[in-house]
Amino acid sequence: MSTVSESFGSMVFDDRVMRAALSKEVYDSLRKTIDEGAELNIGVANAVAEAMRDWAVAKGATHFTHWFQPLTGITAEKHDSFISPAPDGGVIMEFSGKELIKGEPDASSFPSGGLRATFEARGYTAWDPTSYAFIKGKTLCIPTAFCSYGGHALDKKTPLLRSMDALNRAALRVLRLFGNADVKRVTTSVGPEQEYFLVDRKMYEARRDLRFTGRTLFGAKPPKGQEMDDHYFGVIKPRVAAYMEELNEELWKLGILAKTEHNEVAPAQHELAPIYRTTNVATDHNQLTMEIMQKVAAKHGLVCLLHEKPFAGVNGSGKHNNWSIATDTGVNLLSPGETPYENAQFLTFLCAVIEAVDEYADLLRISVATAGNDHRLGANEAPPAVVSIFLGDELTAVLDAIEADKPYSAAEKTVMKLGSDVLPKFNRDNTDRNRTSPFAFTGNKFEFRMLGSSNSIACANIMLNAAVASVLGKYADRLEGADDFESALHDLIRGTVRDHRRVIFNGNGYDEKWIKEATEVRGLPNYRTTPDCFPELLSEKNVSMLTGEGVFTVEELRSRYEIMLENYCKTVLIEANTMIDMARHEILPATEKYASVLAANLALKKSVSPALSCGYEEKTAAALSALTDGIAERVDELETAEAKAREISEIGPQSFAIRDEVIGKMTALRSLCDEAEVITASEYWPFPTYGDLLFGVN
């Protein structure tokens, strides 16, 4: 049995493999491409392809694929075998540099938002050498970008790489002003915490809503939910522990640094957190993680639910995006050091993030907007839809002193005394962890907490990188032309704090008083739903910034507006139709049948003894009969609203019709059905209940 260190990365064509398999000349050339963006010549590509093929075949691979991330939110792959015919009637295993560098998948069935006509099928995939190739099953997977015949990005990797380049360019300009001539590259790194639910597969299969939509559309509150706070960090159940153990093994083979695992707040909810990787690699790894989580669950008779809100009444699932900036020389640019007031470089980058979040809060909200995430944001379990920054008391005091142009007296570290001589004493951190803040500083990084559990982290990091790059570029323009750098820097930091402090909030983000203050006093935007925020993607301010940084073209932005709103509409309409189907074919027959049984029992009792008390049967039968009629009416109303919304041709008006009419009808139908569940005998209810699902895995 191999050890973790032996198996880790065993299915990855990583730096260890490349050093051993490539000549020094080829290896050095490839590293220059990876590290500095140097052009890759075909000779190097051929040598890499040959080594990659030999390694993959030795591992049992028979096929290769260009693995990419279209705008569907999941990954895509088309498999080609290595075999080519040999003159003697046999086959040889071939794989060329041309096949490594470029592929041509059919792009006609992927979302494009009008970037191409349906009959224009050609698309291209291009190798991303910064993300290592890996083996999945018997297939060599080559991470690639995906674009149309006209060169427009049809994926999430391409704009992410562009945003990383934009931030690198701007950050280098600022660092040069501080005398950092040895830094060649600045990168962002991410550690995405992944929340998820595990339910029994047999129960999952018995519920059409879970199978069709990934969440429960009906379900009365169980006798116990998360009230006791006993699941969070609790002892992991054996079946779940076995799942986590195999999940770790599979992720480690793919070089994914899965580090932390624990029970989350809601029953049946869990979390996995990795160690930080470069944002591009972290994004690839998170997509792989979600896929492997679901595959491993199936082997254990489980289903991994990644929907943001699979169950009403208990916490939903998010994906906390821990984001930092570092140089290739190993300096974390968001690390304050011991004296943050004296660390001018840190304060410059901190202020750039503050200004970026304030100026482009709408883009950050857009980057996490989905039908599923609309159930979480602002629901006292996730951050509110208002974007604000938590800095903690010390950093806020530093910025207050800067704004007032007064000296800052640093407080000494507070020693935590735990009341027992045998327990260790340790210094308290400068900042607490604010779980209610959408964007919290946590010591040397920011934690963007608004992402939904099923989201690709690419979208949020594209917007974050681009916004910070834009502000850093503006800072560089101002400081490069200054006669006195130190004086200009002082004025820049002080002015930024003054102009953008409205976005800093260290209190309870769940408090309704804060929402009122944020919107009415501070003027912060509050986009509560996906249809509310997505039009802002095409605002002049945002288009100018994103195109100016080279992250998107105007056409690509318009396409994403169409695609994401269309996804919202389709998601909710599928849910509406699933509710109609379940109510008509499962719930109504069940309530009707149980009401009939009660009526028959009532009649039998009355026939035996007219004076016999029949209060339960009479009362319950009457209630169920009324609920049955009400459910039937609500089904018809929902069906009418769904049909009207579907007829609207323009995606913007359709999204608002769905938000304002269809969702309300869905809520009304669910309310009656959940009420009926409470008074229907369990043997007649047609599918597993919340109690079954949430507490059904031992």
N, C-alpha and C positions, 0 to 999 in steps of 0.2 A: 504494500500500500504506500503510495507516494505521500510525502509531506506537503503541507501547504506551500512552502517555498519552492518545492519541485514542480508542483502542478500549476502554480500561479503563472498566468500568461502562456501556458503550454499550447494554447490554440491561437496564439497571436504572432504575426510576423513582425516582432518588435525589434528594438535596437540590438538586443542580444543576438537574435537570429541573423539580423543583417550584418553585424560585425563578423560573424562566423562564415556566412554564406557568400558575401560579396568581396571583391578585391578592394584593397585600400583606396584605390583611385575612384572606383565606382561608389564605394561607401561614402567617401568624403564629399563627392559631388552631390549625392543624394541628401546628405546631412545639410549641405549648403542650401539646397532647395527647401528642405523642411524648416531650417532655422532662420534663413534670411530671405526666402522667397525667390532664390535664383532660378533661372529658367532650366528646365529639365530637357537634355537633348535625347534623341531617339536611341543612341548607343547605350546610354545609361539605363534608359527605360527597358531596352531589350535584355540587358544583363540582370536587372531587377526582376523582370517577368520570368526569366528562366529560373532564377534562384527561388522565386516565390512558388512557381509551379512544382519544382522538385521537392520543396519543403511540404507543400500541401498534399501532393500525391503520397509522400512518405507517411503523412498523417491519415491517409485513407480517403482523401478528397477525390472526387471524380468530376466535379463541375466547378465553375467559377461564376460569379455574378457581380455586377455593379450594384452595390447596395446604396440606395438613396432615399431621401426624405421628401416626397412630394407634398403638396398642400392639402393632403387628406388628414394629416396629423399622425399618420403611422408610416412605417417604412415600406419600401417596395423593392422587388428583386426579380430579375429574369435570369434563369439558369442556363448556361451553355456548358457542354462537356468539354474536357480537354482533348478528346479523341479526334484524330484526323486519319484518313485512310492511308495505309502503307502499300507499296507496289506489290507485295507478296500476298495481299488479301487480308492482312492483319491491320492493326491500328498502331499509331504512335501518339504519345501525349504531347500536345503542343500548346503554347501560350506565348504570344508575342508582346513586345513593348507597345505596339499599336493597340492590341486588345486590352492591355492594362490601362493605357492612357484614355482611351475613348470607347464608348459604347453607343448604340443607337436603339434605345427602347422606343416602342410605339407610344407617343405622347397624347394620342387622341382621346383616351379615356381618363386622363388625369385632369383635375380642376385647373383651369387657366384664366377664368374671369374675363374672357373675351380677348386674351392675348393672341389667339389664333382661331381660325375656323375649324369646325369639327373634321373636315376632310383633310386638314393639314396635320398629318399624323407624325411627321418626323420630329424626334427629340434627341438630345445628346446628353450622355453622362460623361463627366470628366473626373479623373482620379484626383482625390485629395490626399497628397502624400503626408500631410501633417497628422492624419489619423490612421493608425496601423491597420493593415488588413488582418482578417481573422477567419477561423474556420467554424462554421455552424453546421452540425450534422456532417454531411459529406461534401459541403460546398465552401469554396474559398470566397469570402465576402470582401469586396474592395470598396471602401467608403468613397462615394463620389458626389459631385454636384450634378444638378439636373437643370437643363435649359431647353428652350424651344429652338426651332430652326432659325428663328430671327434673333436668337441670342438673349432673350428675356429669361430671367430666373423663374423657374417653375417649382422651386423647392425652398427649404428653410436653411440649408447649409450655405448657399451662395451669399445671401445678404448677411448671414452671421459672420462669414469670413471677411466680407467687405467692412462690416462694422468694427471688427477687430483690427483691421488695417487702418481704418480711420482713427481709432483711438490711439493706436501705436504712433501714427504720424504726429498727432497733436501732442501727445504726452512727451515724445522725444524733443519737440520744440521747447516745451516748458522745462524739461530736465536740463537741456543745454544751458538755459539761462541760470540754473543753479550750479553750473560747472561740472555736470555729470557727462563728461565726454566719453567715458568707457562703456556706457549703456548703448547696446545696439538694437534692442527690441523691448517693448513694453507689452505685456499680455494681461488679459483678464483671466481669472480662474474662478471656477464655480464648484460648489459642493451642494447638489440638490437633494434635500431630504424628501423621501418618497413615502407617502401614506397610502394605505390600502386596506380593504376588508377581505376576509376569508370566510366563505360560506360553504356548506356541504353541497356537493355537485348534484345529488339527487333532489334536494330541495330547490336548488337553482333551476333544474330542468323542469320542475313542476310549476314554475312561474313564467308566464309569457312576457311580463314586463321586464324581468331581469334579462331574459334571453334576447328580446328585441331592442331594449333601450339601455341596459346596464344599470338601471335603478328601479326601485319599487315605486309603482304609481298608485298603489293602494296599500294600506296597512295601518291597523289601529295600534295605539300605543300599548306596549306590553306591560305586565305588572311591574317589571323592573327594567330600567334603562341604564343610564350612567350616573344616577343620582348618588350612589354610594362612593363614587370616585375610586372604586376598588380595582378597576381594570388597568388604569394607567400605571405603567412600570410594574405591573403585577407579575406573578409567576407565570411563565409561558407554558401553555398546555402542551402535553406530549405530542399530539398530532401536529400542532403548529410548530413546535420545536423541530420536529423531523423535517417539516417543509422548509423551515429556515436553514437548517443544516445543508440540505441538498441545494437550495437556492444559492447559498454562499459558495458551495463547491463549483457550481456551474458558472457563476459570475466570475469567480477567481480565475478559472481556466481562460476566460475571455479578457483577462487583465483589468477587470473592473474592481476597483478598490472598495468593495462593500465592507464597511467598518462596524457600524452600530445597528442593533436591532432591538426592538422592545414593543410591548403592548402600548397602544395609544389610548386616548380617553374613552372612546365609545366601545361597547362590547363588540368583539370580533374585528376590531380595528388594530392595525399594527403599523410600524414604521421601519424603514431601512434608510440608512444614511451612508454615503460614501466619503472617502477622502477627496480633497480638492484635486481637480485636474484642469488643464487649459480649457477654456469655455467650449471650444469646438469639439474637443475630445469628450468632455463631460456631457455635451449634448448627445453625441453618438452613443455614449455609454448609457445615458438615461433611457434612450429609446430602446436599446438592447435590454436594459434591466426590466422595463415594463413587459417586453415580449417574453423574457425568460421567466419572470414571475408567474405569468399565466400558464406557460407550458409546464413548469414544475408543479404548480397547483393541481393540474389535471392528473398528474401521476400519483397524487396523494388523495384523490377523490374529492378535491376541493375546487373552488372557483375563486380566482382573485378578481375582486371588483375594484376598478380604478376610477369609477365615476365619482364626481365631486360630492354628490349627495345621494348615495344609494338608499338611505333610510331617513325618513322624516323623524324629527324629535330627538335625534342623537347627532353628535358632531359629524360633519362631513370631512372629506379628505383633501388636503392641500399638498403643495410641493414647495417647501421653503428654499428659495434660491439664494444661497450664501455666496456673495460676489466680492471679489477683491482685485486689486491691481498690483502687479509686481514687475520688476525689471529682470532682464536676463542675468543680472549680476546678483540676484537673490534679495533685493530690497523690496519689502512690502510698502507700497506708497501710501497705504491707509493705516499704517502702524504709527501711533502717536509718539512712541518712545516714552522716556521717563518725564520729559518736560514738554508737553504739547504746545505750550505758549511759545517756546523758543524754537520749535520745529516748524520753520516757515514753509518748508517744502510740503510737509504733511498738511498744514493748514490750507495751502494753495489747492491741493487735490481734494481736500475735504470740502472746501468752498465750491469747487467745480461741481462736485456731486450734489451739494445742496441746491445750487442754482439750476442744475440740469433737472433735478426732480421737481422743482417748483415750476420751471418754465415748460416742462414737457410731461407734467402729471397726466395729461390726457392720453399721451402715447403709452405711458406705463399702464394705465387702466385698460386701454385698447389691447395691449399685449397679452392680457389675461382674460379677455372677454369671451365667454362661451355660454351657451344655454345652461350647461351644467354648473359652471362657476357662478352664475347669477343666483343660484340657490344658497351659496355660501356667503358671499361678500356682504358684510353688514348684518349678519345674522347672529351676532354674539358668540361666534365660534371661530370666526376668521376676521381679518381686519375689515374695517368699513370700506366702502367704495371711495371714500375721500382719501386721497394720497397725502400722507404727512411723514415727517422724519423724526425718529427718536434718537437723541444724542446722549442722553444721560446728564446728570447734574454737573459733572466736572467740565465736560467739553462745552456745555451750554454756558457755564460761567466764564470759560475762556473767551468764547465768542462775545459774551456780554461785555467783558473788559475791553476787547478790541473795538467794539462798536462805540463804547464810551470813551475810548482812547485813554484808559486808565491802566495802571499796573495790575497784574493778576498775581495774587498770592496763592501759590499752590498748596492745597491741603496735604498733610501727611497721609500715608497709606493707613487705612483703618484695619487694625488687627482684629480678626474674628475670634472671639473667645466663646468656646462651646460648653463651658461649665464643668469640665472634667479634666483632671491633670493628665489622664492617659490619652486624651484626644489631641491631635496635632493642632497647632495654631497656624493660621495662614492669613495672608492679606486679602482684603475684600477687593474685588475688581472695581475699576473706575466707573463702569456702567453696569446697571442691572440689565436683565433681559426683559424687554417689554413685548409680551405676547400679543398685545392688542394693536401694535403699530404696524402699518403696512411696510415700512422701510426703516429698519432699526439698525443703528450702529452697535456692534457687539464686540468691540475691543480693537479689531484690526481688519474688519470687513463689514459689509452691510448685508442684512438679511431681508430680502424682498419676499414677503410672506403672502402675497396675493395670488400666486399661481395656483391653479387647480391641479388635482392629482393626475388627470389624464393629459394635461397640456404638454406639448413639447416645450422645453425650456428655451428653445432657440428664439422664439418671438420676444420674450421678456428681455433677453440679453442683447438682442439686436437693438431694441429701442434704448436700453440703458447705455450700451456702448456708444451708440450714435449720439445720444444727448450729451453725454459727458465729453465725447470728442469735440462736439460743436462748441461747448463752453471753454474747454482747454484751448482750442484754436483761437477763440476770441481773446482769451487771456494772453496767449503768445503774441498775437497782433499788437496788443496794448503794451506789453512789457518789452518786446523787442525794440520798440521805437522810443522807449523812455530814456531821458538823459540820466536820471538817477534811479537805478533798478530798485534799491531797497525802499526808497520813498514811494515809488510807483506801486510796488508790491503791497506796501502797507495800506495805501489808499484803495487798492483793488480789493484786498481782503475785507477791509472795514466797510467799503461800499456794498460788497456782496452780502455781508451779514445784515446790514441795514435794509437792503432791498428785498431780501429773500427769507428773512427770519420768520415770516408768516407760516412757512411750511414746517417749522420746527415745533413739535409738540411732544412733551414727555409724560403726558397723563394717560388716562384710560380712554382708549380709542373707541370702546363700546358705549361710552356714555352719550346719551342723546343730547346732553348739553354741549358736548364737544362738537357734534355734527352741526348743531345750530350755530355755534361760535365759528366753526370752520367756514361755513357757507355764507352766513349773514354778516359776520364781523371781518373775517380774514379774506373772504372772497375766493376761497378754494373751491374748485369744481367738485361736484358730486354726481357722477354718472352711475346711477343705480343699476342699469341694465345694459345689455349688449346693444340693442337698438339706440339707446341714448348716446353711447360713446363713439360708435364706429363712424358716424359722419365726420367726426373731428380728424380722422385719418387724412382726409382730403382738404383740411383747412390750409390756407396759404402759409401760415407759420410752419406747420409740420411738413408740408410738401417741400418748402424751401430748404428746411434743415436736412431732411433725409436725402433729397437729391443733391444738395450742396456737398454733403459728406460722401457722396458716391455709394450710398447704401442701397437705394432703390432708384429706379427711373419713375417718371410720372405714370407711365403705363403699368408698371409693376404695382404701384400703389393702388391705382384704380382697380386692377384685377383682384388684389387682396381684399379690398372693400367689398367687391361683389362676392368673392368666394366665402369670406367669413360670415357675412350676413346670410348668404344662401345656406351655409351650414347651420346657422342658428335656426332659420325657418324650417329646414328639413328635419332637424332634430326634434323640434317641438311638435311638428305635424305628425311625425312618426309616433311620438308619445301619445298624442291625442287619438290617433287611430288605434293604437294598442289599448288605450283605456276603453274606447268604444267596443272593441272586440271582446275584451275581458268582461266588461259589464254585461254585454248582451248574451254571451255564450257561457259564462261561468257564474258571475255573481247573481244576476237576476234568476236564473234557474235554481240556484242554491237557496236564495231567500224565499222564492215561491214554494219550493219543495218543503222547506222547514215550516213555513207558515201553514201549508196544507196539513202537515203532520200534527201541528199544534191544534188546528181546527178539528181534525179527526178525533184527536184525544179529547178535546173539549166536548164534542158531540157524544162520544162514547160515555164520558163521565156523566153528562147530563141525562143520557138515556138510562143509566144505572140508578142514578139518584139525583133528581132535579135540584135538591138542596145542597149537593156537594159543592164545596168551594173550588172554583176553577180560575182563581185570580191570575196565576202565572200564565196559563195557556191563553186566557182571554186577553190579558194585557199585552203579552209578547206577540201574539198573532196579530192584534190590531196595529201594534207599532211596526211590525215587519211588513204588513200589508201596505201601510202608509209609506214606508220607506221604499218598498218595491215600486209603487206608483211614482214616487218622487225620483227614484233612480232612472226609471224609464224616460221620464220627462227630461231629466238632465242629459241623458245620452242623446236624445234627439236635438237638444239645444247645442250641445257640443258638436255634433255632426254638422249642423247647419253653419255654425261659426267656422268650423274647419273648412268646409266647402267654399264659403265666401272668401276666406283668407287665401285659399289656394288659387282662386280665380284672379287675384291681383297680380299683374304682370311685373310691376316695378318692385325691385327687391327692398328698397327703403320703406315705402308705404306698406308692403306686405309684412315686414318685420314688426312695424308698429301695430298693425292689425292683430297679429299673432300675440304680441305682448299684451295688448289692451283687451282683446275679446276672447281669444282661444284659451289663454292661460287661466283667465277668470272662470271660464266654463269648466275647465279641467279641475280647478280647485273645488268648485261647487259639487261636481260629480263625486270627487274623492270623499268629500265630507260626509255625504249620505252613505256611501259604500262602507266607509270606516265605522260609521255608526251602526250599520247593519251587521258588520262583523262582530261587534261587541255582544249583540244579543242573539246571534245565530250559534247553535250548537256546533262544536268544533268538528264533529263527524260529518257535518253538512257543508262546512266552508270548503271551497274548491281548491285552495292552494295553501302552502305553508305560511304561517303567520310570522309577525316580527319576532315573537318569542322563540319560535322554531329556528328562524334564520340566525338571529343574533347570539343565541346560546346553544346552537346545535353542533358545534365543533368542540370535541373534548381534547 
